[in-house]
Amino acid sequence: MSINAIETDNSGQPVLFQGEKLFNYQGGVWLEFQCDDKSSDDNYVTKGGTIYQTNLRLIYLTVPRLDIFKSFSVPIQNVVEEVFDQPNFESKIISNTNENVLKSGNLKLVFKDGGGYEFNQILQQLKCRINGTQFLDGDPLPVYEENDSETGEGSSSYSRGFTDAFDPPSFNDDPPAY
């Protein structure tokens, strides 16, 4: 059984679509999926696999291959309302995959061998690229504006060096009178 099945090559790696690029992969990941359809028995738990992040989708392959569940694939823009949780020994990403997916439901990824934080950072950046929004990792830095001494207006395109900030004294000048 596969949810939104994917193809693999002879070495067991996922076959990517035309124009699709692999950004990251992480082994030692458990997957839990609960289908939204309560009348369905499509609830799955795997205790080992590899998650792949591409510019288009998330791909999960079980390791070793199981007969009851082999793969999972979801477009990145359909991973919504995700929550990143990092307790003491493992990290989790919990998400609702509920938009235009063959079998929608709740997805939970548990990173047993680490890598959850990096996975989440890449996921957020990919979602921002796809949705055309800005990725904010913490507070944005203020824009640097320097006041022009003549006009008093700010300019963010030019930064003066140390020697331009003041006129250095000339050694040919008379010493100041005290």
N, C-alpha and C positions, 0 to 999 in steps of 0.2 A: 504494500500500500504506500502511496505517496500522496502528499498534499501539494497540488500544483506541480506535478512531476517534472523532473529535469533529466536531461541526458548526460551520461558520463562517457569519457573516453576509455580506452583499454586500460589505462593506469588508475582508473577510478576517480579522476578529476572531473569537475563539471565542464560541460561544453558551453562556452560563452556565445551569446548572440553576436551578430555583426555590430561592431561599434561598442561593444561592452568591454570594460576594462576591470581587471581585478585589482582592488586596493589593499585588501587585508584578508587574512584567514587566521583562524584560531582553533586549535584542537582542545580536547578535554572539556567540551561543552555539552551540558545536558539540555534537553529540550522537553518542555511540557506544552501541550496544545489542547485546549478545551474548545470544542466546536460550539458556536452559538445556538445551533439547532438542538434543542433539548430532546427531541425525539430520536436523534442520531446517537450512535455509540462511537462517534469519531473523536475520542479523547485519547491522546497519545502521550507516553512518557518514554524518553530514551535516556539511557545512562552512559552516553558516550557518543561523540561525533565531532565533526568539524564544521564550523560556520564560515562562510565566505561572504565578503562584502565586495560588490561590484558597483559601478556607477548607476546600475539600473535596479538591482534586486539583492535580497539576502538569500543565500542558498545554504541549506543544512543537509549534510550527508551523515548517516549513521556509520559508526565504526565500532565493531564489524557490521557488515550489512545484515539487516534483519529481514525476515520474510514478512512480518506484519507491518513494518514501517521502514522505508528506505530513504526518503528524501522529503524536503520541504523547501518551497520557494515562494517568496512574496516580493512584489515590487516595493521599493523603498518608500515611495510616496503613500503607500497603503499601511505603513507602520505608523500608527497614530497613538497619541496619549501614552507615550512610553514613560516609564519611571525607572531611573537608575538607582539601585540600592547596593551599597557595599558594606555589609557587616564584616565581622572579623576575618573570616577565612575564605570567603567566596564573594563574588559579585553577581548581581542579578539585573537583568533588564526585563521588565514586564511591560507588555504592550497589548493594545487592542488592535487587531488587524481586521477592520470591519468595513473597508471600502473596496468594492469591486474585486473581491477575491473569491475564487470558486468556493472555498469553504472558509468562511470567516469565523473568528473566535478570538480567544485570548491566548497570547503567546508568551511563554516565559523561558528565557535563556539563562542558564546558571553556568558561570565560568568557574570550573573547578581548578583549572591550572593557571589562573590569572588571565590578564589581557582584557578584562571587562571594561576597565576605564578607557583604554585606547579604542576599543571597539565602539563604545558609546560616543567618544569624541568624533571619530570618523563618521559614524551614523548621523550625528547632528550636523556636521559639515556637509555631508551629501544631501541631507534633506533641505538644508538652506540653499544649496546650489540648484536643486530640482525645483523648489518652490520660489526661488528668486528673492529670498530674504537674507538678512545679514546674520552671520553667526557671531554671537556675543559670548565670549568666554570670560566671564567676570565683568567688571565695570569697564566701559570704554574710556580710553585715555582722552583728555581734553586736547583740542586742536591748539598747537602752539602758534601764537600770534605775537609778533614783536612790534612795539610802537616805533614808528618812524619819527626821528627827532625833529624833522622839519614840519611834517604835516600832522603828526600825532595819530595817524591812521595805522591800523594793523596790517601786517603782511605775513602770510604763512608760507610764501614761496622762497624767501631768502633768509638765511641765518648768517649773521655777522660773526666773524671769528673774534678771538680775544683782542688782537691788535686793532681791529676796526671799531671796537666798542668805545675807545677813547683815544685822544691824540697823545701819543707818548711825548714826553718832554725832549726837546732838542738839547744836545750837550753844548751847543754854541750860544744858548740863551744865558742871560745873566741870572744868577740865583734870585729867588724871590726875596723881597724886602720884608723883614720882620719887624 
